[in-house]
Structures are given as C-alpha cells and as structure tokens.
Amino acid sequence: MAKRTTHRSSKGTKLYAVRDKEGKFKDIQTYKRAHGMDIKRKSKTEGAAKKTTAKKKK
C-alpha cells in the first residue's frame, strides 16, 4: 500500500495525499472517502482467517 500523508483543505476537511517517486501529488482524497473504502475492503489475512474459522465451525 502506498504511504499516505494527511493534510487539511482550506475548509478544514482532512485529506489523504499520495505522492509519486518524484514527490508530486499522485492522488488526493478526502479522509472520509478513503477511510470508508479501507473499511469496506478486506485484507488478505482477514479473508484467510474468516475461511479457517468457517471450516472449524463445520
């Protein structure tokens, strides 16, 4: 995962910014949107753990 740094917009909204290798902004998202997508997306370890607990219950 790319390293994200936090910033504030002129209106005070928290932002996440991703920079490329040259230091230029690659992507800027609001914290609310980025955090929501992080919550919806499962990591590989979470998915694997869920499968093993489902097998144990059977």
C-alpha positions in Angstrom: 0.0 0.0 0.0 1.2 3.5 -0.8 2.1 5.7 2.1 -0.5 8.4 2.7 0.1 11.7 4.4 -2.6 13.7 6.0 -3.3 17.3 5.1 -6.1 19.8 5.7 -8.1 21.6 3.0 -8.8 25.3 3.1 -12.2 24.4 4.6 -10.7 22.3 7.3 -11.6 18.9 5.8 -9.0 16.2 6.5 -7.3 14.9 3.3 -5.1 11.9 2.4 -2.4 12.6 -0.2 -0.3 10.0 -2.1 2.9 11.2 -3.8 4.9 9.5 -6.6 8.6 8.9 -6.6 9.4 12.4 -7.7 7.4 13.9 -4.8 4.5 15.2 -6.9 0.9 14.5 -5.8 -0.4 11.4 -7.4 -3.7 11.2 -5.7 -5.6 13.3 -3.1 -8.8 12.0 -1.4 -10.9 13.2 1.5 -10.2 11.2 4.7 -13.9 10.2 4.9 -13.9 8.6 1.4 -10.5 6.9 1.8 -11.4 5.6 5.3 -14.7 4.3 4.1 -13.1 2.3 1.3 -10.5 0.9 3.7 -13.3 -0.4 5.9 -15.2 -2.0 3.0 -12.1 -3.7 1.6 -10.8 -6.9 3.4 -7.1 -7.6 3.7 -5.7 -11.0 2.6 -5.1 -12.1 6.2 -8.7 -11.2 7.3 -10.1 -13.2 4.4 -7.9 -16.2 5.2 -8.8 -16.1 8.9 -12.5 -15.9 8.1 -12.2 -19.0 5.8 -10.4 -21.0 8.5 -13.0 -20.2 11.2 -15.8 -21.1 8.9 -14.2 -24.5 8.3 -13.7 -25.1 12.0 -17.4 -24.4 12.6 -18.4 -27.2 10.2 
